[in-house]
């Protein structure tokens, strides 16, 4: 079932609902949409009402004028409030950065799960973002994605080749124009450790044993700043365990849930 939640600035956020039980909001990363959780969702639907969102500017959501990451915090906070009492919040990668920001806007949040949220200034430099914007203008989205997965997500060539042969590759190409604005926002972002310290929600940090260095450094930074945080290692997986190990990701979320 698809429903929409209106953000404070009027953007309509599409939410795909499935399953039954405690509400669980899933926030995807850069260069993707709600379908990035397609393999994880079935593993959660027996115990949760899973709410996978399309972040603004892609899928069935609308977009705003200009881009500010703070508006995305408000989007996710609005979805969590709409989901009802006791909703859990899960964010992957750039979606984890947004979920952490949304948590600061919510009065009550029983659990927060952050899978390798970037801490700011760690994903891509200005020159590389400029190059990727040029590739988009030139219609070279395939090359852009290959470089993004290699240089940011830390995928090997075999993994990228497998991903490029999958049906989701065309979907990623369609949403790729949203990448530069988010990467520029992450480049300018600086972790506010004081604000994170005010998060009292029990927080689970997920980190792949094979993930790139920026993911390890960022996970350490968040876990040190959030008082009630624990880190769990996804052994044998990297930044993309939502695809390579969906059962493991789902099991960690279910283990951490309050019931």
Secondary structure, DSSP 8 states (H G I E B T S, - for coil): -EEEEE-TTS-EEEEEEEESSEEEEEE--TT--GGGGHHHHHHHTTTEEEEEE--TTSTT----SS--HHHHHHHHHHHHHHH-TT-EEEEETHHHHHHHHHHTT-S--S-EEEES---SS-S--HHHHHHHHHHHHTT-HHHHHHHHHHHTS---HHHHHHHHTSTHHHHHHHHGGGHHHHHHHHHH----HHHHHT--S-EEEEEETT--HHHHHHHHHHHHHSTTEEEEEETT--TTHHHH-HHHHHHHHHHHS--
